[in-house]
């Protein structure tokens, strides 16, 4: 198991907490909550070792489009980059509803 932490500048406030996905075979869970410091902070816990550069690429791409001011925890069990992006978008949309 590995843990990665990332920070991004952010400019879009989120209104409430969001929880999407489940931790299970080939999936992941995202917990998102508003942050007060004007940044996006992401902590990834993954069962797949050695994928730090891929996580960085996926998150860089997401936050270039959705700079959410949020604290995000991702609990991964082997999800694909496409699933990560989908779940992040779902959490972002849910937090803004």
C-alpha positions in Angstrom: 0.0 0.0 0.0 1.2 3.5 -0.8 0.1 7.0 0.2 0.5 10.0 -2.0 -0.2 13.6 -1.2 -0.8 16.4 -3.7 -1.6 20.1 -3.5 -3.0 22.4 -6.2 -4.0 26.0 -6.4 -7.8 26.3 -6.5 -10.4 28.9 -7.2 -13.8 27.1 -7.2 -15.5 26.9 -3.8 -17.5 23.7 -3.1 -20.6 23.9 -0.9 -20.8 20.6 0.9 -19.2 17.3 1.5 -19.5 14.5 -1.0 -18.9 10.7 -0.9 -18.8 8.7 -4.1 -17.7 5.2 -5.0 -16.8 2.2 -2.9 -13.5 0.6 -2.1 -13.7 -2.8 -3.8 -12.1 -4.7 -6.6 -11.1 -2.3 -9.4 -12.9 0.7 -7.8 -12.2 3.5 -5.5 -13.9 5.8 -3.0 -13.6 9.6 -2.9 -14.4 11.7 0.1 -14.5 15.4 -0.6 -15.1 18.3 1.8 -14.8 22.1 1.5 -11.4 23.5 2.5 -10.7 26.9 4.0 -7.2 27.6 2.8 -7.9 28.3 -0.9 -6.1 25.1 -2.1 -7.0 21.6 -3.2 -5.4 19.0 -1.0 -5.5 15.3 -2.1 -4.4 12.2 -0.2 -4.4 9.0 -2.1 -4.2 5.6 -0.4 -3.8 2.9 -3.0 -3.3 -0.9 -3.0 -1.2 -0.6 -6.2 2.5 0.2 -5.7 4.6 2.3 -8.1 1.9 4.4 -9.7 2.8 7.8 -8.3 3.5 9.4 -11.7 0.2 8.2 -13.1 -1.7 9.5 -10.1 0.1 12.9 -10.5 -0.8 13.0 -14.2 -4.5 12.2 -13.6 -4.8 14.7 -10.8 -2.9 17.4 -12.7 -5.3 17.0 -15.6 -8.4 17.0 -13.3 -7.4 20.1 -11.3 -6.5 22.1 -14.5 -10.2 21.8 -15.4 -11.9 21.7 -12.0 -9.8 23.8 -9.5 -12.0 22.9 -6.5 -11.1 24.4 -3.1 -11.4 21.0 -1.3 -9.8 18.4 0.9 -10.0 15.1 -0.9 -9.3 11.6 0.3 -9.1 8.8 -2.3 -9.1 5.2 -1.2 -8.2 3.1 -4.2 -8.3 -0.6 -4.9 -6.9 -0.7 -8.4 -9.2 1.7 -10.3 -8.2 2.7 -13.8 -7.3 6.4 -14.6 -10.7 6.8 -16.4 -12.5 5.6 -13.3 -10.5 8.0 -11.1 -11.5 10.9 -13.3 -15.1 9.8 -13.4 -15.3 9.6 -9.6 -13.6 12.9 -9.1 -16.1 14.6 -11.5 -19.0 12.9 -9.6 -17.7 14.1 -6.3 -17.2 17.7 -7.6 -20.7 17.8 -9.1 -22.3 16.4 -5.9 -20.4 18.9 -3.7 -21.8 21.8 -5.8 -25.4 20.6 -6.0 
